[in-house]
Amino acid sequence: MKVAHISGTLSIWWKQKLRLDIKPTFFCLFVISLSLTFVTSACSLGQNQSLKPLRVGITSWAGFDIARYAQPSGIFKQRGLEVELVQFDNQQDSSRAVIRGGLDAAFVSFWDVMQVDPSNDKPVVLMTTNISAGADGIVAHPEIKTVEDLRGKKVGAKLATVNHLILLEALKAHHIKPSEVQIRDFSNDVADQKIRTGEIDAAVLWEPMLRETAKSIKGNVIHTTKQVDSLVIDILMSSDSIVKTKKAELKQFILAWFDVMHAVETQPTKVFNTVAEKLEQTSESFASDYAGLKKGDITLNQRMFAADGRLKSAKAEIVQLLQADGRHGRVIRQDVDINTTLVNEAITGWKS
């Protein structure tokens, strides 16, 4: 901050001014004010310069897209951050980019982190962004009334993705073995097309496609994530090496996220309007999509990251589901680190 240099310069100036018979009382106040201005500016500049830029992966999902409010609202700037949100088509690619060092962090599902490619680096869970509570589910043709009716049926769900998880947790809740259902390895869009043409009996979809499809085929939504304490948990992930080198930046990012959550709580219309405009959709549509989620505010993160919190038990349950249906063909990561330090420091230090 070069405070010593500033102080020395002002001292010389002070002596010169006294020789010119400037009244000391007024000048003393002037010098003190000027010194504080220099020191404050220098400290602020040093703080902002010390924070390195962050590259954060994001996919199209209401629980993640809400973060887009932080840029136009000035929240990132207020937290001293320079953030680039890098768009990805799927969370598996963004998870892979983090673990390979191409990103500092990414918005992904806990499920995807548990399957990220093997590497020398360790995946780290930093924060919970949302939990699905009705935003995802299973739609079926009219003759299929319940999850139990899926035995022997063809269900569209992309293997190893969150859609696969939604199906597996629904089957588990109704005591159905995964092997009793014929899974067709289709993406969300393809599964939607296939159920409309009658090529499959049911499909795992997310809103608003879930209810739109049910209406179109005059079918039934036989399960949603609202019916269980869902494992469709979305998070902010990083890697062990990045956490060590960018701890300060990641903590500020979590604080900025809590700022966004506070804005959602206190001025939702403004937030939804801003985000919807960036996504080129209506505010009502985005608000409806977001309504099917438990938002990742401080209260939720306290529950998730407690010593015996939900993330720890969810991790064990996800491993069990992956082991119960090997059709995903992925390696299960047993070394995923649930980092409680950063989020708890942010929770303690956050102020509205």
N, C-alpha and C positions, 0 to 999 in steps of 0.2 A: 504493500500500500504506500510505501515511501513516506510514511508519516514523519519520520525523523527529518527528512529533507525539507518537508513542508514547514515543520516547526522551526528549523534553523533559518529558513528564508524569512519567515514572519518575524523572528527575533531581530534579524538585521534591519528589516523594514521598520520595526517598532523603534529601534534606537535612532534611526534616521528621522523618523517623524517627531520624536521627542526634541531633537535639535531644532526642529522647525516650530517648537512651542505649541503643538497641537494638544488640546486639553486631554489629559490622560483618562478621565472617566468615560467620556464618549468613545475614545479610541479603543479603550480596553474592551468595551462591549462589542465594538465592531470587529476587533481581531478575534475574540472568542467565537463570535457568530461565524466568521469566515473560516476559522479553523475547523469547527464542527461540520461545516458544509463540505470541506475538502475531505475530512476523515470519513464522513458518512458516505460520500460519493465513491471514495476509494474502496471502502469495505464492500459496498453494494456491487461495484464493478468486479472486485475480486471474487465475490461469491458467485455471480452469474458466469464469470469466465471459468470458474473451477468445475462447473457442471458440464459434462460432455453431452453431445447430442445422443438421442435414443432413437433406434429404429425398431418399431413395434409392428408385428404382423397382425392383420385383422381380416376376418371373413365376414360375409354378409349375414348378420344375425342381430336382432334387436338388442339382445343383451350385451353385445359388443359395440354396435353402432352408436349406442348412447354416449360412448366416449368421444365421439366426433363433436360434441358440444364444447369440449374443453378448448378447442382451437379458436373458434370465432368469439367465444365469451371472454377470452383472455386468461383463462384459468392456468393453462400451461405456462404462459408468460409470467404470471404472478408467482408461480412456483419456481421460476428461474429455469424453466425447461425449454429445450428445442426438440420437438417430437415429430418424427415422420411416421405416419401410419401407412404401412405397406399392405396393399390389398392382395389377398390370396383367394383362390377358388375353393380350397378345402383346407381343413385344419391339420391334416396329416402332413401337407407340404410345409405349412408354417411351423409346425412342431419340429420338423426335420431341419428347417432353416436355422432355427434357434440352436439346436444341438450341434449343428455343423459350423456355427459361428457367423452365419449370414445375417442374423437378427439379434438384438439385445433381449427381446422378449416377444411374446405373442399371446393373443387372446385365443384360447383353445378350450376344448372340453377335457376334464380330468381323465375320461376314458381314452382319449387320444394320447395323452401324455404317458399313460400306462403301456402304450404300444409303440412309442417312438423308437426309431432305429437304434440298434446297439451302437455304442460309441465309448470313447474314453472319458467323455464328460458326463456329468450326472444331471438329469432334469430336475428342476426345482419349482415347486408350487409356491407362489408368492401371495396370492390374493384370490378370493372368490368374487366373481363378477355377477353371477346370477345362478339360480337353480330353476329348472323348468318345473312349472306348476300348472300344467294344462296347455302349454304351448306346443306340445308334441303328443302324438298318439297313433292309434291304429284305426283305420277305416276299413269296412268290409261290406260286401254285397248284402242285400236285404235279408237273405235267408240265414245269414250268420249274425246271431244276436249277442253272443258273449265270447270272451276269450277262450272258454272251454270248447267252443265250436270250431276252433282253429285246428284241432287235431286232424292230421292227414291233409290239410289244406295248403295251397300255395300262397306264400306271403312274400311280398316284395320288400326287401330291406338290404341295403348295401352292407356287405360283411365287413366287420372290423370298424365300422363307423358308429356314430351315436345312434343311428336308426337300428342297428343290430342290438345295441344295448337296450333301447326302449322295448324291443320285442322280447329280449331275454328276461328283463325284469318283470314284464307283464306275465310271461309264461311261468316264472318262478312264483309270482304272487298267486297264481291259480294252480300250482302244483302240476305243471305240465313239463315234461322233459323236452329239451330243444330238439331231440331227434324225432319227436312226434310231429314236427311241423316241417314242411318242405319250404326252405328259404330260397327265394330267387334273388340272386345277387344283382339287384338293380339300384341305381341312384334314385334320389327323391323324385326327380322329374320323370325318369323312365318308369318308375313304379306307378306314378300317377297316370301315365298314359296306358300302361298295361291293365290297370284295374278298370279303367274306363272302357277298354275294348273287351274285357272279360277274360283276358289271358291269365290273370291271377285272381285269387279269391279275396285277398286283403292286402293292404299296403301300410307301411309305417311312413307317416308324413308329418310335416310341421305346419303350423298356422302361417298364413291363412288358407293354405292349400288343403289342410285336413278337412275343414268343414265345407269348403267349396266343393271338394270332390264328393263328400258324403251327400251333399245336396244334389249334385249332378247325377249321381248313380242311384239316388233314392236309397242310399245305404245307411249304415249305422257306424257311429264312432263308438267302438266297443271298449276302448281303453284310452286314457290320457295320463300324463305324468302327475296330474293332480290327485290321482287315486292312490299314490304311493309316496313314501319319502324318497323321492327320485334320486337316482345316481346320475342323472343328467345334470351334472355340476360343471359349470363353466368357470374357468380360472384365468389368471395371468401366470404364464410360465416363463422361466428363464433357464439358465444353465449355471452350474456351480462356478465355473470360471468367470462368467459375466457378473454374477452376484459379488464375487470377490473384488472385481475391478470397477464396478459401477454401483456400489451399494448406495451411495448418496443420491444418485440419479433415480434409481429404482424406488427408493423411499419417497422422494419428491413426487414420483409418478403415482404412487399409491395415495399420497395426500391429495393430489389433483383428482384422482378417482373419487375420493370421499367428498371433495368439493362438488363434483358432478352429481353424486348421489344426493347431497344436500339440496342442490338446485332442483332435482327431480321431485324432492319432497316439498319444497317451498314454492316453486314456480314451474310446475310440470308443463303447462301450456307453452310457455316460452321455450323450454327445452325441446319439447316434441316438435314445435314449429321449426326451430333451428335445424334439428337433425333431419327432419322430413324434407326440408328444402334442399339440404346437401345430398339426400338420397333420391331426390326427384320423385317423392311420393307425398300423399296427403298426410297432414298431421293426424287426422283421425285414424288412418290406416296404421301408422307407426304406433300410435298410442294403444291401439287394439292389440297389436303384436306384442308390445311390451307388457301389457296387462297380464299375460299368461306366464309371467316370470316372478320369482321372488328376487327382488333387487339386492345387489351385493353391497349393502350399506354397512356401517360399523357394527350394528347389532348382529347381522348375519355372519359377518367375519369373526366376531367374537365367539359365536357358536361353533363355527367351522374350525377355528384354529386354537380352541381350548386344548388343554393337556390331554383330555379324553374326548376331544371334539369329533364332529361328524366326519371330517376328512380322513381321519385315521380309520374309522370303521368302514367308510366308503371305499377306501383303498383295498381293504381285505375283501369286501363284497365284490368289487370289480374283478379282482384276481380269481375269485371263485366262479364268476360268470364266464370269464374268458376260458378258464380250464374246463368248464362244463360243456362248451361248444367250440371245438377246435377248428371249425370251418373257417374261422377268420384267418388262420394261417400266419398269425403274427407272433413275435417273441414278446412275452410278457416282461415288462420292466419291473424288477423287484426293488430297484435302487432309487425310486423316485423319492426325493427329499421334500418333506412338507416343512418349509421354513417359517417358523412362527415368529422369529425375531423382528423382521422388517415390518410386517403388518401390525404387530403389537406395538412397536415403537411409533408407527404412524397413528394408530388409534389413540395412544396416550397423548401424542403431540398435536392432534388435529383440533382446530378451533374454527367455528363457523364465523 
